[in-house]
Amino acid sequence: MSAMGSRKREQWVSAAERLLHKSTQHVECPECGTTSLQVRDVEYGWGHGKGLERYLVCSHCRAYHSVNMRRAGPLTDMRLIAAE
């Protein structure tokens, strides 16, 4: 993966991380910089394999990315792993 692609992925992961504490009105799209992100969270699995897939879409520039947010415990212990 190129350095540019890696940097963009980190920016999307950072946006998903900031959405844990802030609303979409305060988190910018990594592609165009507007605060037009729409978020959809989808839970999957059960027990220790339970996780959360977060889908981010910018309604302004139509950029999108998904972030797999695996949980091993309470919401405060959430680890973020960028989806391939």
N, C-alpha and C positions, 0 to 999 in steps of 0.2 A: 504494500500500500504506500502511496506517495505521502510525503510530509504534509502536503496540503489537505489530502483526504483525512489523515490522522488528526490534523488540527480541527477540521470541520466536525469530525466525530466527537472530539473533546468538547467543542462548543455546544453540540446538541445534548450531550450528557450533562454538561453544566446547566443548561436550560432546564432539563428534566429535574435536576437536583434542586435548583432554585424554586421550582414549582411546589416542592414539599413545604416551603415556608411562605411563599408569596403567591398572589393571584396572577392570572394570565395578563392582567392589566399592567403588571410591573415586570414582566419577563419578556425580553426582546427576542425576535426571531434571529437565529444565527446567520441566516442568509441575507435578509433585507433590513433588519434592525427595527422593524415596526413591532408594536405590541399587539399583534393580531393572531397569536397562537391559540389554537383550539386543542384541547386535550381529551383523550379517551383512554381510560384505564380498563384493562381486561384481566381478571384474575384467572389463573390456571392451576391445575394440580390439586393435591390435598396433602395433609400431613407435612412431613419435612420437605416434600417436593413442591409445596405451594409457592406461587410467585405472582408477580404482577408485570404485565406488558403495558408500557405507556406509549401511546401513539400521539405524536405531535404533528400538527398540520398548521401552516400559516395561511390564513384566509386572504392575505394580501398578495403574496408572491407564489403561493401554492407549493412551497417547499415542504417536505415531510421527512420524518425519521421516526424510528421506533427505538425504545430503550427498554431492555429487559431488567426489571428491578426485582431481584431475588431477595426474599426475606427469610431469615433464619430465626427471627424473633419478633419483638415489637417493632413498630413503625420507625422508632428512633434508631434501630440497628440496621436499617435498610442499606444494602450494598447495590451500587449501580454498575451494570455491565452493559456496554453498548451492544446492541443487536447487530449481528453481521448482515 
